[in-house]
Amino acid sequence: MLYHVCRPLNTWHGVLFGLMGVLFILVICVIPGWVQLVPLDYQTVT
């Protein structure tokens, strides 16, 4: 979704894209409890 918001990639949109990526990685490193990857359970989907 962020890529579609930042298109076309001019200077300011490139800065926004890069900054959001860096902040995402930083949040994962600083507060890992907020972002968890869990396996999908396809049994609940009907």
HUKAZI-V638776 format. One record per residue. N is the residue number from 1. RES is the residue in one letter. SS is DSSP state (~ for helix, > for strand, _ for the rest). PHI is phi in whole degrees, 0 to 359 (* if undefined). Layout:
BEGIN
n: {N N}
res: {RES RES}
ss: {SS SS}
phi: {PHI PHI}
END
This chain:
BEGIN
n: {1 2 3 4 5 6 7 8 9 10 11 12 13 14 15 16 17 18 19 20 21 22 23 24 25 26 27 28 29 30 31 32 33 34 35 36 37 38 39 40 41 42 43 44 45 46}
res: {M L Y H V C R P L N T W H G V L F G L M G V L F I L V I C V I P G W V Q L V P L D Y Q T V T}
ss: {_ ~ ~ ~ ~ ~ _ _ _ _ ~ ~ ~ ~ ~ ~ ~ ~ ~ ~ ~ ~ ~ ~ ~ ~ ~ ~ ~ ~ _ _ _ _ _ _ _ _ _ _ _ ~ ~ ~ _ _}
phi: {* 298 297 291 291 274 285 290 280 272 299 291 290 294 296 300 298 294 295 294 295 295 296 298 296 297 295 298 284 278 234 292 292 281 241 234 260 235 292 286 247 280 290 276 276 251}
END
